[in-house]
Amino acid sequence: MGSVLPGVIAFVAGTVLAVGALVPWAAREYRRHGRLGFRRGLLAFGTLVYALALVTYTLLPLPTSAAAACRVAAAPQLNPIAFLSDIQREGGITGPRSLVSNPAVTQVLFNVLLFVPLGALVRHAVLRRRVVAGLLAGAAAGFVVSLLIEFTQLTGDWFLYPCAYRLFDVDDLLANTVGALLGTFLAPLVALLAGSSRASDADEPRPVTAGRRFFGILADVMALSFTSGVLTSGTSLVLALCNVDERSTLTAVLVTGVGFIAPAVQLVIVLVSGRTLGEHVIRVRSVPMPGIGSRLVRWALGSGGWMALSASSLPFSGLLATALAVAAVIGVWATRDRRGFASAVARVGVEDDRARRGADETVAQG
């Protein structure tokens, strides 16, 4: 429990998952709050890492084998407050230093502190304005999550191992619940970190800034690259499981072909809606609404064309893809209203997709 390795694993895995979830999270932020919030993003990332830490500290380190699990198996500890005897046996509490030098005390404190964030997050999420109900909700969440962890340990990761390689300890259940209860008092700090955004602000038009446009480009690149990577890796894995030679013509055709699926999907999105997936995420649209020809130009000179060139093995395709990427970056800075290179060539501008709604509402009220 004292090892830092589970925490490191939780942080690394949380970072990877956060990158994968960035695009849908950003789309939700723009629709719920009208803009991206750095503090809300930091809170979401911290919550993800914390949830993974609960999992890693519960399961790791895994036994090397079933026999190894059974060698360290121990009977459940069902005697409440047995930790008091453990503390006394390890030398008791003789001063502030003993709080960290006595392993039994450290164990209890760790179990309390581990669940403090859970109580704070639960109360912030569901009952931040009701003190008593929030305290009860936080404590209940701590008890339920801790009970799930203890049963996971008791059953050998739900019978994946024939023996329980971790100790079921009722004192851990008590300490975790107390930690969650104490954590509910820290819910105001969570609210302070998250900041606030009035619901009425979410539908108000906002300026199309360079940062916003760059994030839209990033969202396109991430979504296309992730989709293409998953499809290519999945195809290669299926072919390997089917014992298809990786150097065969079939493998080359299939792996290359799936690389064009993501830009083809982007083409459909642009042809149907007039804007890219990334522009949907950041709530930006073209003005005036482009025709079919302009939509094809925007796709070919934007992220769709870049991805298609990246997947191609034609001569100079890599060089052309790099040129499009550079043009996209420079275009955001060099064009008026931050329309970008592809939109400038297609002779369309960009605006917040809430602008016309606001104008229509003003006209209706007038």
Salt bridges, closest charged atoms under 4 A:
GLU29 OE2 - ARG28 NH1 3.87
GLU29 OE2 - HIS33 NE2 3.86
GLU29 OE1 - ARG40 NE 2.72
ASP86 OD1 - ARG89 NH2 2.35
ASP201 OD1 - ARG198 NH2 3.05
ASP203 OD1 - ARG283 NH1 3.96
ASP203 OD1 - ARG357 NH1 3.47
ASP245 OD1 - ARG247 NE 3.65
GLU279 OE2 - ARG213 NH1 3.20
GLU279 OE2 - ARG298 NH2 2.43
ASP337 OD1 - ARG339 NE 3.15
GLU351 OE2 - ARG285 NE 3.03
GLU351 OE2 - ARG356 NH2 3.64
ASP352 OD2 - ARG212 NH2 2.85
ASP352 OD2 - ARG354 NH2 2.70
ASP353 OD2 - ARG275 NH1 3.24
ASP353 OD1 - ARG283 NE 3.16
